[in-house]
Amino acid sequence: MTNYSIEDLQGIARNLRRHVITMISTAGSGHPGGSLSAADIVTALYFHIMRHDPANPKWPDRDRFILSKGHAAPVLYAALAECGYFPLEWLTTLRKTGTCLQGHTDSTLTPGVDMSAGSLGQGLSVGIGMALAARLDKKNYRTYVMLGDGECQEGQVWEAAMFAPNYKLDNLTAIVDYNGLQLDGFTKQIMDLEPFVDKWRSFKWEVLQIDGHDMKQVVDALQKSALVKGKPVVIVARTVKGKGVSFMENKVDYHGKAPGKSETETALRELA
């Protein structure tokens, strides 16, 4: 845990968003919307909450982070680069053949990435495995899993949600980036998740609800999650897809569309 202030963290999140825009624009493809919505949470984790060592990415006692919504890889790459896991120059190589920063996270390629992602709905299961391993190995690291709201339509998520409380995995925090949009439209129109909080509670999780762009709420919830005993915690973070760029906010088009040159210039001005 670092001593960054809330204002410092807000500035870091803004910088990560700038990286996201630049990376995806340079690549000509990628997923800006879900990367921007997750930026404040990823910032709080990597720059204030998690125990990790960029000089030793495989440190056995590090906290783990699983980006289950792996297509939001740009925001994780931006955080890892700013932390020092690899040079910032690598960010210009996003999605290029033969480089370490592919469109979805790959733990065999990228220093600091704990899970290879692709198909959605699998990250919580992997995180549960890590949390269970920590208990069996008598380690005190904590596992954090970020899920997208759209992937919570997957059955495997709810199998995992049933498993974790059964084994009282209180070293596990799930965070749902609940921005209300998925690839094809609004989640409530495609497969409504509500009553979402009640569902997690019925599965015996401790549920915290926050504004996922209020940095103090994000930090407070993450700290509180580590104090809960006897059951896992899920933080339902209400967010805005495309947060920080006016023409991307709440626009389904920018789930997986790269900004053009003029759009990139406008976005970077807004994030200055």
Buried (B, 14 or more C-beta within 10 A) or exposed (E): EEEBEBEBBBEBBBBBBBBBBBBBBBBEEBBBBBBBBBBBBBBBBBBBBBEBBBEEBEEEEBBBBBBBBBBBBBBBBBBBBBBEBBEEEBBEBBBEEEEBBBBBBBBEEBBBBBBBBEEBBBBBBBBBBBBBEBBEEEBEBBBBBBBBBBBBBBEBBBEBBEBBBEBBBBBBBBBBBBBBBBBEEBBEEBEEBEEBBEBBEEBBBBBBBBBBBBBEBBBBBBEBBBEBEEBBBBBBBBBBBBBBBEEBBBBBEBBBBBBEEEBBEBBBEBBE
